[in-house]
Amino acid sequence: MHFFTRQVPWANWQFGILKLSMIALGIILGAIFAEFWKPYLWLVGLVFVITAVWATVIWLRAVSRSH
């Protein structure tokens, strides 16, 4: 089965729809499991900061290589 190994090109607007759906899912799950996540909020925040910085570094490297 080539379902997971086949590469499919995505346009930016298609990724936008996917991101919007993931944001909506995150909001729904956050509302449902708010009390569950409260003790782990610092960990979720830490994961956010680390991945945001990492994504920014990747982006800046790609921009600097293109010039």
Distance bins in CASP14 RR format, pairs under 12 A and 6 or more apart:
PFRMAT RR
TARGET T0000
AUTHOR 0000-0000-0000
RMODE 2
METHOD distances of the structure
MODEL  1
2 8 0 0 0 0 0 1 0 0 0 0 0
8 14 0 0 0 0 1 0 0 0 0 0 0
8 15 0 0 0 0 0 1 0 0 0 0 0
9 15 0 0 0 0 0 1 0 0 0 0 0
10 16 0 0 0 0 1 0 0 0 0 0 0
10 17 0 0 0 0 1 0 0 0 0 0 0
10 18 1 0 0 1 0 0 0 0 0 0 0
10 19 0 0 0 0 0 1 0 0 0 0 0
11 17 0 0 0 0 1 0 0 0 0 0 0
11 18 0 0 0 0 0 1 0 0 0 0 0
12 18 0 0 0 0 0 1 0 0 0 0 0
12 19 0 0 0 0 0 1 0 0 0 0 0
13 19 0 0 0 0 0 1 0 0 0 0 0
13 20 0 0 0 0 0 1 0 0 0 0 0
14 20 0 0 0 0 0 1 0 0 0 0 0
14 21 0 0 0 0 0 1 0 0 0 0 0
15 21 0 0 0 0 0 1 0 0 0 0 0
15 22 0 0 0 0 0 1 0 0 0 0 0
16 22 0 0 0 0 1 0 0 0 0 0 0
16 23 0 0 0 0 1 0 0 0 0 0 0
16 24 0 0 0 0 0 1 0 0 0 0 0
17 23 0 0 0 0 0 1 0 0 0 0 0
17 24 0 0 0 0 0 1 0 0 0 0 0
18 24 0 0 0 0 0 1 0 0 0 0 0
18 25 0 0 0 0 0 1 0 0 0 0 0
19 25 0 0 0 0 0 1 0 0 0 0 0
19 26 0 0 0 0 0 1 0 0 0 0 0
20 26 0 0 0 0 0 1 0 0 0 0 0
20 27 0 0 0 0 0 1 0 0 0 0 0
21 27 0 0 0 0 0 1 0 0 0 0 0
21 28 0 0 0 0 0 1 0 0 0 0 0
22 28 0 0 0 0 0 1 0 0 0 0 0
22 29 0 0 0 0 0 1 0 0 0 0 0
23 29 0 0 0 0 0 1 0 0 0 0 0
23 30 0 0 0 0 0 1 0 0 0 0 0
24 30 0 0 0 0 0 1 0 0 0 0 0
24 31 0 0 0 0 0 1 0 0 0 0 0
25 31 0 0 0 0 0 1 0 0 0 0 0
25 32 0 0 0 0 0 1 0 0 0 0 0
25 33 0 0 0 0 0 1 0 0 0 0 0
26 32 0 0 0 0 1 0 0 0 0 0 0
26 33 0 0 0 0 1 0 0 0 0 0 0
26 34 0 0 0 0 0 1 0 0 0 0 0
26 37 0 0 0 0 0 1 0 0 0 0 0
26 44 0 0 0 0 0 1 0 0 0 0 0
27 33 0 0 0 0 0 1 0 0 0 0 0
27 34 0 0 0 0 0 1 0 0 0 0 0
28 34 0 0 0 0 0 1 0 0 0 0 0
29 36 0 0 0 0 1 0 0 0 0 0 0
29 37 0 0 0 0 1 0 0 0 0 0 0
29 44 0 0 0 0 0 1 0 0 0 0 0
30 36 0 0 0 0 1 0 0 0 0 0 0
30 37 1 0 0 1 0 0 0 0 0 0 0
30 38 0 0 0 0 0 1 0 0 0 0 0
30 40 0 0 0 0 0 1 0 0 0 0 0
30 41 0 0 0 0 0 1 0 0 0 0 0
30 44 0 0 0 0 0 1 0 0 0 0 0
31 37 0 0 0 0 0 1 0 0 0 0 0
33 39 0 0 0 0 0 1 0 0 0 0 0
33 40 0 0 0 0 0 1 0 0 0 0 0
33 41 0 0 0 0 0 1 0 0 0 0 0
33 44 0 0 0 0 0 1 0 0 0 0 0
34 40 0 0 0 0 0 1 0 0 0 0 0
34 41 0 0 0 0 1 0 0 0 0 0 0
34 44 0 0 0 0 0 1 0 0 0 0 0
35 41 0 0 0 0 0 1 0 0 0 0 0
36 44 0 0 0 0 0 1 0 0 0 0 0
37 43 0 0 0 0 1 0 0 0 0 0 0
37 44 1 0 0 1 0 0 0 0 0 0 0
37 45 0 0 0 0 0 1 0 0 0 0 0
37 47 0 0 0 0 0 1 0 0 0 0 0
38 44 0 0 0 0 0 1 0 0 0 0 0
40 46 0 0 0 0 1 0 0 0 0 0 0
40 47 0 0 0 0 1 0 0 0 0 0 0
41 47 0 0 0 0 0 1 0 0 0 0 0
41 48 0 0 0 0 0 1 0 0 0 0 0
42 48 0 0 0 0 0 1 0 0 0 0 0
42 49 0 0 0 0 0 1 0 0 0 0 0
43 49 0 0 0 0 0 1 0 0 0 0 0
43 50 0 0 0 0 0 1 0 0 0 0 0
44 50 0 0 0 0 0 1 0 0 0 0 0
44 51 0 0 0 0 0 1 0 0 0 0 0
45 51 0 0 0 0 1 0 0 0 0 0 0
45 52 0 0 0 0 1 0 0 0 0 0 0
45 53 0 0 0 0 0 1 0 0 0 0 0
46 52 0 0 0 0 0 1 0 0 0 0 0
46 53 0 0 0 0 0 1 0 0 0 0 0
47 53 0 0 0 0 0 1 0 0 0 0 0
47 54 0 0 0 0 0 1 0 0 0 0 0
48 54 0 0 0 0 0 1 0 0 0 0 0
48 55 0 0 0 0 0 1 0 0 0 0 0
49 55 0 0 0 0 0 1 0 0 0 0 0
49 56 0 0 0 0 0 1 0 0 0 0 0
50 56 0 0 0 0 0 1 0 0 0 0 0
50 57 0 0 0 0 0 1 0 0 0 0 0
51 57 0 0 0 0 0 1 0 0 0 0 0
51 58 0 0 0 0 0 1 0 0 0 0 0
52 58 0 0 0 0 0 1 0 0 0 0 0
52 59 0 0 0 0 0 1 0 0 0 0 0
53 59 0 0 0 0 0 1 0 0 0 0 0
53 60 0 0 0 0 0 1 0 0 0 0 0
54 60 0 0 0 0 0 1 0 0 0 0 0
54 61 0 0 0 0 0 1 0 0 0 0 0
55 61 0 0 0 0 0 1 0 0 0 0 0
55 62 0 0 0 0 0 1 0 0 0 0 0
56 62 0 0 0 0 0 1 0 0 0 0 0
56 63 0 0 0 0 0 1 0 0 0 0 0
57 63 0 0 0 0 0 1 0 0 0 0 0
57 64 0 0 0 0 0 1 0 0 0 0 0
58 64 0 0 0 0 0 1 0 0 0 0 0
58 65 0 0 0 0 0 1 0 0 0 0 0
59 65 0 0 0 0 0 1 0 0 0 0 0
59 66 0 0 0 0 0 1 0 0 0 0 0
60 66 0 0 0 0 0 1 0 0 0 0 0
60 67 0 0 0 0 0 1 0 0 0 0 0
61 67 0 0 0 0 0 1 0 0 0 0 0
END
